[in-house]
Amino acid sequence: MFATAIMATMTEVLERQVLEVLAEPSRRRILDLLLERDHAVGELVDALAMRQPSVSKHLKVLRSAGLVTVRPEAQRRVYCLRAAPLQELDEWLTPYRRAWAGRLDALERHLDALDALDALDQPDPLDLDPSQEDPT
């Protein structure tokens, strides 16, 4: 019971940390590049048009959140994406995505109905009757 509570708390902290890390646009751009292939720090600096200390700081944050790993290759440090935390985040988002999909489907049906009414040159059923409009 105690171990389960600790694991749940650790999971919440890690999820929050991943969300906070992903909130920064430059870090998301780094992850986008690493999604394509592994990159050395210098390659990331060139691709992002940022200064090396800034890129290194972002990589340090990404690394501490478990989103990237690093390996030495001769004189270079090569970073690669670690997908597991993103997969955990995706699993957490799944029920929200389902809820929004249903709402978006309903909106699409409503808009299709409005288009059909426009095609028939019928009044919108949600529009107020002109006699009910506020005169002010």
N, CA, C and O atoms as a MOPAC input file, in Angstrom:
PM7 MOZYME 1SCF
protein

 N      0.82200 1    -1.18600 1     0.00000 1
 C      0.00000 1     0.00000 1     0.00000 1
 C      0.87300 1     1.25900 1     0.00000 1
 O      0.66500 1     2.16300 1    -0.80900 1
 N      1.83500 1     1.31200 1     0.89600 1
 C      2.73500 1     2.46000 1     0.99000 1
 C      3.55300 1     2.59100 1    -0.28900 1
 O      3.72200 1     3.69300 1    -0.81200 1
 N      4.06500 1     1.46000 1    -0.79800 1
 C      4.86600 1     1.48300 1    -2.03000 1
 C      4.02600 1     1.95600 1    -3.20900 1
 O      4.53100 1     2.67200 1    -4.07400 1
 N      2.76800 1     1.57400 1    -3.25900 1
 C      1.88300 1     2.00600 1    -4.33600 1
 C      1.66100 1     3.51500 1    -4.27800 1
 O      1.66000 1     4.18500 1    -5.31100 1
 N      1.47700 1     4.04500 1    -3.08300 1
 C      1.28900 1     5.48600 1    -2.91500 1
 C      2.53700 1     6.24800 1    -3.34700 1
 O      2.43900 1     7.28900 1    -3.99700 1
 N      3.69900 1     5.73300 1    -2.98900 1
 C      4.96200 1     6.38000 1    -3.38000 1
 C      5.10500 1     6.36100 1    -4.89900 1
 O      5.48800 1     7.36700 1    -5.49600 1
 N      4.79800 1     5.21700 1    -5.53300 1
 C      4.91300 1     5.12000 1    -6.99100 1
 C      3.93900 1     6.08000 1    -7.67400 1
 O      4.29100 1     6.72200 1    -8.66400 1
 N      2.71200 1     6.18000 1    -7.14700 1
 C      1.73200 1     7.09600 1    -7.73400 1
 C      2.22000 1     8.54100 1    -7.62600 1
 O      2.08800 1     9.31300 1    -8.57600 1
 N      2.77800 1     8.90500 1    -6.48600 1
 C      3.30000 1    10.25900 1    -6.28800 1
 C      4.47700 1    10.51900 1    -7.21600 1
 O      4.56800 1    11.59000 1    -7.81500 1
 N      5.37400 1     9.55500 1    -7.34000 1
 C      6.52700 1     9.70900 1    -8.24200 1
 C      6.05900 1     9.87400 1    -9.68100 1
 O      6.59900 1    10.69700 1   -10.42000 1
 N      5.05500 1     9.09100 1   -10.08400 1
 C      4.52600 1     9.18800 1   -11.44500 1
 C      3.94100 1    10.57200 1   -11.69500 1
 O      4.17100 1    11.15700 1   -12.75300 1
 N      3.17900 1    11.10700 1   -10.72300 1
 C      2.60900 1    12.44500 1   -10.86600 1
 C      3.70400 1    13.50000 1   -10.99300 1
 O      3.59700 1    14.41600 1   -11.80800 1
 N      4.74700 1    13.37100 1   -10.19300 1
 C      5.85700 1    14.33300 1   -10.24600 1
 C      6.54200 1    14.25900 1   -11.60200 1
 O      6.84300 1    15.29200 1   -12.19900 1
 N      6.79200 1    13.05000 1   -12.09700 1
 C      7.44900 1    12.90500 1   -13.39800 1
 C      6.57500 1    13.44500 1   -14.52000 1
 O      7.07900 1    14.10700 1   -15.42700 1
 N      5.25800 1    13.16900 1   -14.47400 1
 C      4.36300 1    13.69100 1   -15.50400 1
 C      4.36300 1    15.21700 1   -15.48600 1
 O      4.42400 1    15.85400 1   -16.53800 1
 N      4.29600 1    15.79600 1   -14.30300 1
 C      4.31200 1    17.25800 1   -14.17100 1
 C      5.62900 1    17.80300 1   -14.70600 1
 O      5.64700 1    18.81200 1   -15.41100 1
 N      6.73800 1    17.13200 1   -14.37100 1
 C      8.04600 1    17.59200 1   -14.83600 1
 C      8.10900 1    17.54400 1   -16.36300 1
 O      8.60900 1    18.47800 1   -16.99100 1
 N      7.60900 1    16.46900 1   -16.96000 1
 C      7.61700 1    16.35400 1   -18.41700 1
 C      6.77300 1    17.46400 1   -19.03400 1
 O      7.18400 1    18.08100 1   -20.01600 1
 N      5.59700 1    17.72300 1   -18.46500 1
 C      4.75500 1    18.80000 1   -18.99800 1
 C      5.43900 1    20.15000 1   -18.88300 1
 O      5.37500 1    20.95300 1   -19.81400 1
 N      6.08900 1    20.41300 1   -17.76700 1
 C      6.78600 1    21.68900 1   -17.59000 1
 C      7.93300 1    21.82200 1   -18.58500 1
 O      8.16200 1    22.89800 1   -19.13700 1
 N      8.64400 1    20.73700 1   -18.80700 1
 C      9.76100 1    20.75400 1   -19.75400 1
 C      9.24500 1    21.00400 1   -21.17300 1
 O      9.84000 1    21.77500 1   -21.92700 1
 N      8.14600 1    20.35600 1   -21.53000 1
 C      7.59500 1    20.48600 1   -22.88200 1
 C      6.93400 1    21.83400 1   -23.12500 1
 O      6.65200 1    22.18300 1   -24.27100 1
 N      6.68500 1    22.59100 1   -22.07600 1
 C      6.05800 1    23.90100 1   -22.22700 1
 C      6.97400 1    24.89900 1   -22.94300 1
 O      6.49800 1    25.89800 1   -23.48200 1
 N      8.25800 1    24.63700 1   -22.95100 1
 C      9.22700 1    25.57000 1   -23.54400 1
 C      9.40300 1    25.24200 1   -25.03400 1
 O      9.81600 1    24.13000 1   -25.36400 1
 N      9.10100 1    26.17700 1   -25.93500 1
 C      9.15000 1    25.91200 1   -27.37800 1
 C     10.51000 1    25.43300 1   -27.89300 1
 O     10.55500 1    24.57600 1   -28.77600 1
 N     11.60300 1    25.95600 1   -27.37300 1
 C     12.92500 1    25.52800 1   -27.85200 1
 C     13.17400 1    24.05700 1   -27.53300 1
 O     13.80000 1    23.34400 1   -28.31700 1
 N     12.69100 1    23.61400 1   -26.40000 1
 C     12.86300 1    22.20200 1   -26.03600 1
 C     12.03700 1    21.31100 1   -26.94800 1
 O     12.47800 1    20.22600 1   -27.32700 1
 N     10.84700 1    21.76400 1   -27.30000 1
 C     10.03200 1    20.98400 1   -28.23600 1
 C     10.71600 1    20.91100 1   -29.59400 1
 O     10.67100 1    19.87400 1   -30.25600 1
 N     11.35100 1    22.00700 1   -30.01600 1
 C     12.07300 1    22.00000 1   -31.29700 1
 C     13.24500 1    21.01500 1   -31.25100 1
 O     13.52300 1    20.32800 1   -32.23300 1
 N     13.92000 1    20.95300 1   -30.11600 1
 C     15.02600 1    19.99300 1   -29.96500 1
 C     14.47900 1    18.58300 1   -30.08200 1
 O     15.05600 1    17.75200 1   -30.78400 1
 N     13.37500 1    18.30200 1   -29.40500 1
 C     12.78500 1    16.96400 1   -29.47700 1
 C     12.34700 1    16.63000 1   -30.89900 1
 O     12.49100 1    15.49000 1   -31.34200 1
 N     11.80900 1    17.62400 1   -31.62000 1
 C     11.43300 1    17.39800 1   -33.02100 1
 C     12.63200 1    16.96600 1   -33.85400 1
 O     12.53400 1    16.05000 1   -34.67100 1
 N     13.76800 1    17.63400 1   -33.64000 1
 C     14.98000 1    17.27500 1   -34.37500 1
 C     15.46400 1    15.88200 1   -33.99100 1
 O     15.88900 1    15.10900 1   -34.84900 1
 N     15.39800 1    15.56400 1   -32.69800 1
 C     15.86000 1    14.25900 1   -32.23800 1
 C     14.90700 1    13.14200 1   -32.64400 1
 O     15.29600 1    11.97400 1   -32.66600 1
 N     13.68400 1    13.48400 1   -32.96100 1
 C     12.73800 1    12.49700 1   -33.46200 1
 C     13.20000 1    11.97100 1   -34.82200 1
 O     13.02700 1    10.79300 1   -35.13600 1
 N     13.78900 1    12.86200 1   -35.62100 1
 C     14.27600 1    12.48800 1   -36.94800 1
 C     15.49200 1    11.57100 1   -36.85900 1
 O     15.57700 1    10.55500 1   -37.54900 1
 N     16.43800 1    11.95400 1   -35.98900 1
 C     17.67400 1    11.17200 1   -35.81100 1
 C     18.44800 1    11.74800 1   -34.63700 1
 O     18.13700 1    12.83500 1   -34.15100 1
 N     19.45800 1    11.01200 1   -34.18400 1
 C     20.33400 1    11.49500 1   -33.11400 1
 C     21.15100 1    12.68100 1   -33.64500 1
 O     21.47300 1    12.75300 1   -34.83100 1
 N     21.47500 1    13.60400 1   -32.73800 1
 C     22.23400 1    14.78600 1   -33.13200 1
 C     23.30900 1    15.09000 1   -32.10500 1
 O     23.11100 1    14.90500 1   -30.90400 1
 N     24.44700 1    15.55900 1   -32.59200 1
 C     25.47700 1    16.11100 1   -31.72000 1
 C     25.04800 1    17.52100 1   -31.32500 1
 O     24.22900 1    18.14300 1   -32.00200 1
 N     25.59700 1    18.01000 1   -30.24300 1
 C     25.23200 1    19.34300 1   -29.75200 1
 C     25.44800 1    20.39800 1   -30.84200 1
 O     24.59300 1    21.25800 1   -31.05000 1
 N     26.57300 1    20.33500 1   -31.52800 1
 C     26.86800 1    21.31900 1   -32.57600 1
 C     25.83900 1    21.31300 1   -33.69000 1
 O     25.49800 1    22.36600 1   -34.22800 1
 N     25.34300 1    20.13800 1   -34.03900 1
 C     24.30200 1    20.04700 1   -35.07500 1
 C     23.01400 1    20.72400 1   -34.60000 1
 O     22.33800 1    21.40500 1   -35.37100 1
 N     22.68700 1    20.53000 1   -33.33400 1
 C     21.48800 1    21.16300 1   -32.77600 1
 C     21.65100 1    22.68000 1   -32.74600 1
 O     20.71400 1    23.41700 1   -33.05000 1
 N     22.84000 1    23.13800 1   -32.38000 1
 C     23.12100 1    24.57900 1   -32.36000 1
 C     22.89000 1    25.16700 1   -33.75200 1
 O     22.24100 1    26.20300 1   -33.89100 1
 N     23.41700 1    24.50900 1   -34.77100 1
 C     23.26100 1    24.99500 1   -36.14200 1
 C     21.80000 1    24.96200 1   -36.58500 1
 O     21.30400 1    25.92600 1   -37.17000 1
 N     21.11100 1    23.85300 1   -36.30700 1
 C     19.72900 1    23.69000 1   -36.75400 1
 C     18.78000 1    24.66800 1   -36.05800 1
 O     17.79500 1    25.11100 1   -36.64900 1
 N     19.08100 1    24.99800 1   -34.81100 1
 C     18.19800 1    25.87700 1   -34.03700 1
 C     18.58000 1    27.34600 1   -34.13200 1
 O     17.81700 1    28.21900 1   -33.71800 1
 N     19.76400 1    27.61900 1   -34.68000 1
 C     20.28300 1    28.98800 1   -34.74600 1
 C     20.28500 1    29.62400 1   -33.35300 1
 O     19.87500 1    30.77000 1   -33.17000 1
 N     20.75900 1    28.84600 1   -32.38400 1
 C     20.86700 1    29.31900 1   -31.00400 1
 C     22.33000 1    29.21400 1   -30.58400 1
 O     23.12300 1    28.53100 1   -31.23200 1
 N     22.67000 1    29.87900 1   -29.52100 1
 C     24.02800 1    29.79100 1   -28.99300 1
 C     24.19700 1    28.47100 1   -28.25500 1
 O     23.24900 1    27.93800 1   -27.67900 1
 N     25.40400 1    27.96000 1   -28.28400 1
 C     25.68600 1    26.65300 1   -27.68900 1
 C     25.34100 1    26.58500 1   -26.20100 1
 O     24.79300 1    25.56900 1   -25.77200 1
 N     25.62900 1    27.60600 1   -25.39000 1
 C     25.25500 1    27.50200 1   -23.97000 1
 C     23.74200 1    27.35500 1   -23.75900 1
 O     23.30200 1    26.64200 1   -22.85700 1
 N     22.95800 1    28.02900 1   -24.59100 1
 C     21.49600 1    27.91900 1   -24.47600 1
 C     21.02600 1    26.51300 1   -24.82600 1
 O     20.20800 1    25.93100 1   -24.11400 1
 N     21.54000 1    25.97300 1   -25.91700 1
 C     21.16900 1    24.62200 1   -26.32600 1
 C     21.58200 1    23.62500 1   -25.24300 1
 O     20.82100 1    22.71700 1   -24.90800 1
 N     22.77800 1    23.79400 1   -24.70200 1
 C     23.25200 1    22.89000 1   -23.65200 1
 C     22.35900 1    22.93800 1   -22.41200 1
 O     22.09500 1    21.90700 1   -21.79200 1
 N     21.89800 1    24.13200 1   -22.05400 1
 C     20.98600 1    24.25200 1   -20.90200 1
 C     19.67800 1    23.51700 1   -21.15700 1
 O     19.16600 1    22.82300 1   -20.27800 1
 N     19.13500 1    23.67300 1   -22.37100 1
 C     17.89800 1    22.96600 1   -22.71300 1
 C     18.11900 1    21.45200 1   -22.70800 1
 O     17.26400 1    20.70000 1   -22.23900 1
 N     19.24500 1    21.01700 1   -23.21900 1
 C     19.53600 1    19.58400 1   -23.23100 1
 C     19.67100 1    19.03600 1   -21.81400 1
 O     19.26000 1    17.90800 1   -21.54100 1
 N     20.24000 1    19.82300 1   -20.92500 1
 C     20.37700 1    19.40400 1   -19.53000 1
 C     18.99600 1    19.20800 1   -18.89700 1
 O     18.76600 1    18.23300 1   -18.18200 1
 N     18.09100 1    20.13400 1   -19.16300 1
 C     16.72700 1    20.03000 1   -18.63300 1
 C     16.02300 1    18.80400 1   -19.22600 1
 O     15.37400 1    18.04600 1   -18.50500 1
 N     16.15400 1    18.61600 1   -20.53600 1
 C     15.54000 1    17.46100 1   -21.18900 1
 C     16.10200 1    16.15400 1   -20.64000 1
 O     15.37900 1    15.17500 1   -20.45900 1
 N     17.37900 1    16.16100 1   -20.38700 1
 C     18.03100 1    14.96600 1   -19.83700 1
 C     17.55600 1    14.67000 1   -18.42000 1
 O     17.31400 1    13.51200 1   -18.07800 1
 N     17.42000 1    15.70200 1   -17.59600 1
 C     16.97400 1    15.48500 1   -16.21300 1
 C     15.52700 1    15.01400 1   -16.16400 1
 O     15.12700 1    14.34500 1   -15.21300 1
 N     14.73800 1    15.35700 1   -17.18100 1
 C     13.35000 1    14.89400 1   -17.25300 1
 C     13.25700 1    13.50400 1   -17.87200 1
 O     12.17100 1    12.93000 1   -17.95200 1
 N     14.38800 1    12.96600 1   -18.30700 1
 C     14.39900 1    11.62700 1   -18.89100 1
 C     13.94200 1    11.57700 1   -20.33100 1
 O     13.63600 1    10.50100 1   -20.84500 1
 N     13.89100 1    12.72500 1   -20.99300 1
 C     13.40800 1    12.77300 1   -22.37100 1
 C     14.49800 1    12.53200 1   -23.41200 1
 O     14.20100 1    12.18400 1   -24.55500 1
 N     15.74700 1    12.71600 1   -23.02200 1
 C     16.86300 1    12.45000 1   -23.93100 1
 C     17.96600 1    11.71400 1   -23.16800 1
 O     18.06600 1    11.78100 1   -21.94300 1
 N     18.77500 1    11.02200 1   -23.93500 1
 C     19.99000 1    10.41800 1   -23.39000 1
 C     21.16400 1    10.95700 1   -24.19300 1
 O     20.99100 1    11.49600 1   -25.28600 1
 N     22.34700 1    10.80400 1   -23.64100 1
 C     23.54500 1    11.30600 1   -24.30800 1
 C     24.59300 1    10.19800 1   -24.32000 1
 O     24.69600 1     9.40100 1   -23.38700 1
 N     25.36000 1    10.17200 1   -25.39200 1
 C     26.47600 1     9.22400 1   -25.47900 1
 C     27.67300 1     9.95100 1   -26.08500 1
 O     27.51700 1    10.76700 1   -26.99300 1
 N     28.84800 1     9.65400 1   -25.58600 1
 C     30.04000 1    10.27700 1   -26.17600 1
 C     30.43000 1     9.56000 1   -27.47000 1
 O     30.36700 1     8.33400 1   -27.56000 1
 N     30.82600 1    10.33600 1   -28.44900 1
 C     31.38300 1     9.80600 1   -29.69700 1
 C     32.62300 1    10.63000 1   -29.99700 1
 O     32.53200 1    11.75200 1   -30.49500 1
 N     33.76000 1    10.07300 1   -29.69500 1
 C     35.02900 1    10.79600 1   -29.81700 1
 C     34.94900 1    12.07000 1   -28.99000 1
 O     34.77000 1    12.00300 1   -27.77400 1
 N     35.07800 1    13.23200 1   -29.62800 1
 C     35.04500 1    14.50100 1   -28.90600 1
 C     33.63800 1    15.09900 1   -28.81200 1
 O     33.44900 1    16.16200 1   -28.22200 1
 N     32.66200 1    14.41300 1   -29.39300 1
 C     31.29900 1    14.96700 1   -29.43900 1
 C     30.38900 1    14.26900 1   -28.43600 1
 O     30.64300 1    13.14100 1   -28.01400 1
 N     29.32300 1    14.97100 1   -28.06600 1
 C     28.26700 1    14.37800 1   -27.25100 1
 C     27.02300 1    14.30600 1   -28.13900 1
 O     26.53200 1    15.32300 1   -28.62900 1
 N     26.53400 1    13.10300 1   -28.33000 1
 C     25.40500 1    12.87600 1   -29.22800 1
 C     24.15900 1    12.59200 1   -28.38500 1
 O     24.17500 1    11.74700 1   -27.49100 1
 N     23.09400 1    13.31100 1   -28.68900 1
 C     21.84000 1    13.17400 1   -27.95200 1
 C     20.83000 1    12.39400 1   -28.77500 1
 O     20.76800 1    12.51300 1   -29.99900 1
 N     20.03600 1    11.58700 1   -28.06800 1
 C     18.95900 1    10.86200 1   -28.73900 1
 C     17.68700 1    10.94000 1   -27.89400 1
 O     17.72800 1    11.07800 1   -26.67100 1
 N     16.58400 1    10.84700 1   -28.58300 1
 C     15.27500 1    10.92200 1   -27.95700 1
 C     15.00700 1     9.65400 1   -27.15300 1
 O     15.31800 1     8.54500 1   -27.58900 1
 N     14.42900 1     9.83700 1   -25.98700 1
 C     13.97700 1     8.71900 1   -25.16500 1
 C     12.45800 1     8.80900 1   -25.14200 1
 O     11.89100 1     9.68800 1   -24.49200 1
 N     11.80600 1     7.90600 1   -25.84900 1
 C     10.36500 1     8.02100 1   -26.09900 1
 C      9.48500 1     7.60600 1   -24.91900 1
 O      8.31800 1     7.99500 1   -24.87200 1
 N      9.99800 1     6.84100 1   -23.97900 1
 C      9.15200 1     6.30100 1   -22.90100 1
 C      8.35600 1     7.36300 1   -22.15000 1
 O      7.15400 1     7.17600 1   -21.96300 1
 N      8.96300 1     8.47800 1   -21.70600 1
 C      8.15500 1     9.48000 1   -21.00100 1
 C      7.06300 1    10.09400 1   -21.87800 1
 O      5.98900 1    10.44000 1   -21.38600 1
 N      7.33500 1    10.22600 1   -23.16000 1
 C      6.33900 1    10.77300 1   -24.07500 1
 C      5.20400 1     9.77200 1   -24.27900 1
 O      4.04400 1    10.16100 1   -24.41700 1
 N      5.53800 1     8.49200 1   -24.29800 1
 C      4.51100 1     7.46000 1   -24.42400 1
 C      3.61900 1     7.45700 1   -23.18400 1
 O      2.40100 1     7.31300 1   -23.29900 1
 N      4.21300 1     7.61500 1   -22.00200 1
 C      3.43400 1     7.68400 1   -20.76400 1
 C      2.50300 1     8.89100 1   -20.79200 1
 O      1.34900 1     8.79900 1   -20.37300 1
 N      2.99800 1    10.01400 1   -21.28100 1
 C      2.18700 1    11.21800 1   -21.39700 1
 C      1.04400 1    10.98100 1   -22.38600 1
 O     -0.09100 1    11.38100 1   -22.13000 1
 N      1.34000 1    10.33700 1   -23.50300 1
 C      0.32500 1    10.02900 1   -24.50100 1
 C     -0.76700 1     9.14000 1   -23.90600 1
 O     -1.95000 1     9.34900 1   -24.17400 1
 N     -0.37900 1     8.15600 1   -23.10700 1
 C     -1.35700 1     7.27800 1   -22.46200 1
 C     -2.23500 1     8.07500 1   -21.49800 1
 O     -3.43800 1     7.83000 1   -21.41000 1
 N     -1.64600 1     9.01700 1   -20.78200 1
 C     -2.40100 1     9.85000 1   -19.85400 1
 C     -3.39700 1    10.74300 1   -20.60100 1
 O     -4.49600 1    11.00100 1   -20.11100 1
 N     -3.00200 1    11.21300 1   -21.79400 1
 C     -3.84800 1    12.10700 1   -22.58100 1
 C     -4.96800 1    11.38800 1   -23.32800 1
 O     -5.91400 1    12.03600 1   -23.77700 1
 N     -4.88400 1    10.07400 1   -23.47100 1
 C     -5.84600 1     9.31600 1   -24.27600 1
 C     -7.30300 1     9.58600 1   -23.90800 1
 O     -8.09500 1     9.86000 1   -24.81000 1
 N     -7.70700 1     9.52500 1   -22.63300 1
 C     -9.12500 1     9.77900 1   -22.34400 1
 C     -9.55400 1    11.21200 1   -22.68300 1
 O    -10.70100 1    11.43400 1   -23.07100 1
 N     -8.66700 1    12.16400 1   -22.54500 1
 C     -8.98700 1    13.54600 1   -22.90300 1
 C     -9.14700 1    13.68100 1   -24.41100 1
 O    -10.02500 1    14.39800 1   -24.89200 1
 N     -8.29100 1    12.98700 1   -25.14800 1
 C     -8.37400 1    13.01700 1   -26.60400 1
 C     -9.71200 1    12.43400 1   -27.05700 1
 O    -10.34900 1    12.96900 1   -27.96400 1
 N    -10.14300 1    11.32500 1   -26.41700 1
 C    -11.43100 1    10.71700 1   -26.74700 1
 C    -12.57600 1    11.68900 1   -26.46900 1
 O    -13.49100 1    11.82700 1   -27.28000 1
 N    -12.51900 1    12.35900 1   -25.32100 1
 C    -13.58000 1    13.31000 1   -24.96100 1
 C    -13.65100 1    14.43400 1   -25.98600 1
 O    -14.74000 1    14.81300 1   -26.41600 1
 N    -12.51000 1    14.96400 1   -26.37800 1
 C    -12.50600 1    16.04800 1   -27.35300 1
 C    -12.93600 1    15.56800 1   -28.72800 1
 O    -13.58600 1    16.30800 1   -29.46700 1
 N    -12.58300 1    14.34600 1   -29.07800 1
 C    -12.97600 1    13.81500 1   -30.38500 1
 C    -14.49800 1    13.77400 1   -30.48300 1
 O    -15.05900 1    14.12100 1   -31.52200 1
 N    -15.17000 1    13.35300 1   -29.41100 1
 C    -16.63200 1    13.32500 1   -29.40900 1
 C    -17.22300 1    14.70600 1   -29.56100 1
 O    -18.19400 1    14.89300 1   -30.29500 1
 N    -16.64800 1    15.67400 1   -28.87500 1
 C    -17.13700 1    17.04800 1   -28.97200 1
 C    -16.90100 1    17.63300 1   -30.36100 1
 O    -17.75200 1    18.33800 1   -30.90400 1
 N    -15.74800 1    17.33300 1   -30.91900 1
 C    -15.44800 1    17.84200 1   -32.26100 1
 C    -16.34600 1    17.18500 1   -33.30600 1
 O    -16.75600 1    17.83200 1   -34.26900 1
 N    -16.65300 1    15.89600 1   -33.11700 1
 C    -17.58500 1    15.22500 1   -34.02500 1
 C    -18.96000 1    15.87400 1   -33.96100 1
 O    -19.60300 1    16.07500 1   -34.99100 1
 N    -19.41500 1    16.20500 1   -32.74600 1
 C    -20.71500 1    16.86700 1   -32.59000 1
 C    -20.70100 1    18.24200 1   -33.26000 1
 O    -21.67100 1    18.62300 1   -33.91500 1
 N    -19.62000 1    18.97600 1   -33.10000 1
 C    -19.50200 1    20.27800 1   -33.76000 1
 C    -19.54500 1    20.11600 1   -35.27400 1
 O    -20.20400 1    20.89200 1   -35.96500 1
 N    -18.85200 1    19.11900 1   -35.78600 1
 C    -18.85400 1    18.88800 1   -37.23000 1
 C    -20.26700 1    18.58000 1   -37.73400 1
 O    -20.67600 1    19.08500 1   -38.77900 1
 N    -21.01200 1    17.75400 1   -36.99500 1
 C    -22.38500 1    17.44300 1   -37.39400 1
 C    -23.24300 1    18.71300 1   -37.39400 1
 O    -24.04600 1    18.92900 1   -38.30100 1
 N    -23.06400 1    19.54000 1   -36.37900 1
 C    -23.82700 1    20.79100 1   -36.29300 1
 C    -23.49400 1    21.70600 1   -37.48100 1
 O    -24.39100 1    22.27300 1   -38.10400 1
 N    -22.21100 1    21.84300 1   -37.78300 1
 C    -21.81400 1    22.70100 1   -38.90300 1
 C    -22.32100 1    22.14600 1   -40.23500 1
 O    -22.72100 1    22.90700 1   -41.11600 1
 N    -22.30400 1    20.82100 1   -40.37900 1
 C    -22.84700 1    20.20500 1   -41.59600 1
 C    -24.33800 1    20.50400 1   -41.72100 1
 O    -24.82600 1    20.77700 1   -42.81700 1
 N    -25.06500 1    20.45100 1   -40.59600 1
 C    -26.50200 1    20.75400 1   -40.61100 1
 C    -26.72900 1    22.21300 1   -41.00700 1
 O    -27.64700 1    22.51900 1   -41.76700 1
 N    -25.89300 1    23.10500 1   -40.49100 1
 C    -26.01600 1    24.52900 1   -40.86900 1
 C    -25.74500 1    24.72700 1   -42.35300 1
 O    -26.42900 1    25.50400 1   -43.01800 1
 N    -24.74200 1    24.01900 1   -42.87000 1
 C    -24.45000 1    24.10700 1   -44.30300 1
 C    -25.63600 1    23.61400 1   -45.12900 1
 O    -25.97900 1    24.20300 1   -46.15400 1
 N    -26.25400 1    22.53000 1   -44.67100 1
 C    -27.42100 1    21.99400 1   -45.38800 1
 C    -28.56100 1    22.99400 1   -45.36800 1
 O    -29.25700 1    23.15800 1   -46.37000 1
 N    -28.76500 1    23.67100 1   -44.23400 1
 C    -29.80500 1    24.69800 1   -44.15300 1
 C    -29.49900 1    25.86300 1   -45.08600 1
 O    -30.38700 1    26.37600 1   -45.76800 1
 N    -28.24000 1    26.27400 1   -45.11000 1
 C    -27.84500 1    27.36100 1   -46.00900 1
 C    -28.10100 1    26.97400 1   -47.45400 1
 O    -28.53100 1    27.79600 1   -48.26300 1
 N    -27.83500 1    25.72400 1   -47.76700 1
 C    -28.04100 1    25.25900 1   -49.13800 1
 C    -29.52800 1    25.29300 1   -49.50000 1
 O    -29.88500 1    25.52400 1   -50.65500 1
 N    -30.37700 1    25.06600 1   -48.52500 1
 C    -31.82100 1    25.11800 1   -48.76000 1
 C    -32.38200 1    26.52100 1   -48.58400 1
 O    -33.57300 1    26.76100 1   -48.78400 1
 N    -31.50200 1    27.44600 1   -48.20500 1
 C    -31.88400 1    28.82900 1   -47.92400 1
 C    -32.94100 1    28.89300 1   -46.82900 1
 O    -33.90300 1    29.65700 1   -46.91200 1
 N    -32.74000 1    28.07600 1   -45.81000 1
 C    -33.62900 1    28.04700 1   -44.65700 1
 C    -32.99400 1    28.84800 1   -43.52900 1
 O    -31.76800 1    28.95100 1   -43.47100 1
 N    -33.80100 1    29.42200 1   -42.62600 1
 C    -33.23500 1    30.15500 1   -41.48500 1
 C    -32.55400 1    29.19500 1   -40.50500 1
 O    -32.94600 1    28.03600 1   -40.37100 1
 N    -31.55100 1    29.69700 1   -39.84400 1
 C    -30.82600 1    28.92700 1   -38.82200 1
 C    -31.75100 1    28.71800 1   -37.62900 1
 O    -32.26900 1    29.69400 1   -37.08700 1
 N    -31.97500 1    27.47000 1   -37.20000 1
 C    -32.88000 1    27.22800 1   -36.07200 1
 C    -32.36200 1    27.81200 1   -34.76200 1
 O    -33.13500 1    27.96500 1   -33.81600 1
 N    -31.09900 1    28.13600 1   -34.68400 1
 C    -30.55200 1    28.71100 1   -33.46300 1
 C    -30.65600 1    30.23100 1   -33.44400 1
 O    -30.48200 1    30.86100 1   -32.40100 1
 N    -30.94100 1    30.81300 1   -34.60200 1
 C    -31.13000 1    32.26400 1   -34.64100 1
 C    -32.44100 1    32.61400 1   -33.96200 1
 O    -33.41300 1    31.86200 1   -34.02700 1
 N    -32.45300 1    33.76500 1   -33.31300 1
 C    -33.67100 1    34.23200 1   -32.66600 1
 C    -34.66600 1    34.71200 1   -33.71100 1
 O    -34.28700 1    35.20500 1   -34.77400 1
 N    -35.92100 1    34.56100 1   -33.39500 1
 C    -36.98900 1    35.12700 1   -34.20900 1
 C    -36.82500 1    36.64400 1   -34.14300 1
 O    -36.66200 1    37.18800 1   -33.05100 1
 N    -36.86400 1    37.34500 1   -35.28500 1
 C    -36.66200 1    38.80700 1   -35.25500 1
 C    -37.58700 1    39.51800 1   -34.27300 1
 O    -37.21400 1    40.55500 1   -33.72400 1
 N    -38.77700 1    38.98900 1   -34.04200 1
 C    -39.69300 1    39.64300 1   -33.09800 1
 C    -39.24400 1    39.46300 1   -31.65800 1
 O    -39.71900 1    40.16900 1   -30.76900 1
 N    -38.32000 1    38.51000 1   -31.41300 1
 C    -37.82200 1    38.26400 1   -30.05000 1
 C    -36.51700 1    38.98100 1   -29.77300 1
 O    -36.02500 1    38.94800 1   -28.64500 1
 N    -35.95300 1    39.61800 1   -30.76200 1
 C    -34.64400 1    40.27700 1   -30.56500 1
 C    -34.79500 1    41.46300 1   -29.62500 1
 O    -35.84700 1    42.10100 1   -29.56400 1
 N    -33.73400 1    41.74000 1   -28.90100 1
 C    -33.68700 1    42.87200 1   -27.97100 1
 C    -33.60800 1    44.16700 1   -28.78800 1
 O    -32.70300 1    44.31400 1   -29.60900 1
 N    -34.53800 1    45.10800 1   -28.57900 1
 C    -34.55600 1    46.32100 1   -29.40700 1
 C    -33.40400 1    47.27100 1   -29.10800 1
 O    -33.19600 1    48.21200 1   -29.87300 1
 N    -32.64200 1    47.07000 1   -28.02700 1
 C    -31.56700 1    48.01300 1   -27.68800 1
 C    -30.34600 1    47.81100 1   -28.50000 1
 O    -29.36200 1    48.53000 1   -28.32500 1

